[in-house]
Amino acid sequence: MLLVFQLLGSIALLIYGMKVMSEALQKMAGPQLRHLLGAMTTNRLSGVATGALVTVAVQSSAATTVMTVSFVNAALLTLTQAISVIMGANIGTTMSAWIMSAGFSFNVTMLVWPAFFIGIILIQTGKQRYLGDFLFGLSFLLFALGMLKQVGIEMDLASKPAVVNFFASFDSGSYLTILLFLLIGSVLTAMVQSSAALMAITMVLCSTGAITIFQGIALVMGENIGTTVTANLAALNANTQARRTALAHLVFNLFGVIWVLIVFFPFVRLVCGIVGLDPYAETQSPTQLSFALAAFHTGFNVINTAILIWFVPQIEKLVCAIIKPKLTEDEEESRLQFIRGGIMKTPEISVLQAQKEINVFGERMQKMFDLVQTLTRDKEDDEFQKIFDHVAKLEDISDNMENEIGRYLGEVGQAHLSDDTKTKISGMLRQIGELESIGDSCFNLARILRRGRENKVTITDGQEAGVGSMFALVAKALELMNTSLTHRRDEFDITLSEDVEKQINATRNRLKQQNIQDVDNRVYSYDSGTVYMDIVSECEKTGDYIINVVEARMMVSHHQM
């Protein structure tokens, strides 16, 4: 029992070490990872290279695939680009297998203690904190590998008749056995959400002689399928394209497993021959066994990518045929597009998704204001009411968007964040508050127009021109606001928005003064002047909220996604 707990504890430590190391690398790379994924996916080959490089950098194919799904969800990558990145991620993840095989070939624990010591110094002093976190994660990983190797030696499974007889009951030369071990590998990887942990267990079982190299490689094949569960779970509540991306990951690995099964035994013998291992020998070197598993993992993914890279359009058509859009246009309008269910592996990705959602928020507020403008034109009662109801619906949507994005950012804010990310979140919270106020103002304008219509208030040509000039300025301010939301700070000139805001204030003051004179001169009635000034004042308030959004955006967009 003690050995079993040592085995389970070592696996837990291995998973934790991989997680800490991966998260630390992602925090260190942060924006650079985003820019790398965005800039280097211009064609399929560069997409594969990018996916491999990012996965080697963060030491987690799950992190890369979830990141890629998030980018598709945030409309930063197309489905075609994402498929090639995921292919590269499958190649990059093979580095983990080589690290583990190295752990089984020499005593890695001698590297652990200095890494722990340096790591704690970096964390405690606050300098290079993420580097300290990385060293801690790496130390846990290496320590766990050393423990697993030691536990494997102590368990000495090859000398246990019950264990030997159990695994001997499976015929290594049978396809049925290979399929069974493949299924076991898939299920276990899906359960523990870590192909690295299952790879370590496989190496322990092979190195102790409990299972043959054929059975071990079948487990590795299963791990390739089981690891796709992570991205598919992450995409459950994502948009259609993101779910298609996750499915493409599964299709890629399934195809690989199918062709390997067809040539399984010759392919395994070829891999074993490359590392100098006799797969049928009674006594085998643990080092060569672990190298054979790592070599197979690499060969499988490289060859699979080399085949499927030419069929990306066909994979795209297949996943599009399987996963179809499930929402109507009206249903799509009433829900968030980029943050659904929390694909939130790192704060950087979460902040990116929230900003994309804020961009949509701004576009909806511009659409809402455009609808309000149509209410000033002559319309039948039914048509007026239909537009008014749509404005009211958009006002409800704006309330919901503020609450949902705010709650999401609140969850992100609970993570271990850099000062830069904290500043971004603070500015984004201000943006959504001001955007919701724009929605309130638009609805107030619609209600003022309805009140004037119900009271049969007549509008003079002069008043209509005044309202038109205010509406035109607010529409221009909204257009500039949405430009600021979708561009980097150094690409947007805030003085343009400030000039429009000054024009709105000056126009409001001029129209207000003119209104006093016109009412005194009985150009129109007091009731007409009241409705007129309510519209003008509400437009001026809308302008204030708009410039507040722009100012908040300028505060957070120095490292704009």
Secondary structure by P-SEA (a helix, b strand, c coil): caaaaaaaaaaaaaaaaaaaaaaaaaaaaaaaaaaaaacccccaaaaaaaaaaaaaacccaaaaaaaaaaaaaaccccaaaaaaaaaaaaaaaaaaaaaaaaaaacccccccaaaaaaaaaaaaaccaaaaaaaaaaaaaaaaaaaaaaaaaaaacccccaaaaaaaaccccccaaaaaaaaaaaaaaaaaaccaaaaaaaaaaaaaaccccaaaaaaaaaaaaaaaaaaaaaaaccccaaaaaaaaaaaaaaaaaaaaaaaccaaaaaaaaaaaccccccccccaaaaaaaaaaaaaaaaaaaaaaacccaaaaaaaaaaaccccccaaaaaaccccccccccccaaaaaaaaaaaaaaaaaaaaaaaaaaaaaaccccaaaaaaaaaaaaaaaaaaaaaaaaaaaaaaaaaaccccaaaaaaaaaaaaaaaaaaaaaaaaaaaaaaaaaaaaacccccaaaaaaaaaaaaaaaaaaaaaaaaaacccccccaaaaaaaaaaaaaaaaaaaaaaaaaaaaccccaaaaaaaaaaaaaaaaaaaaaaaaaaaaaacccccc
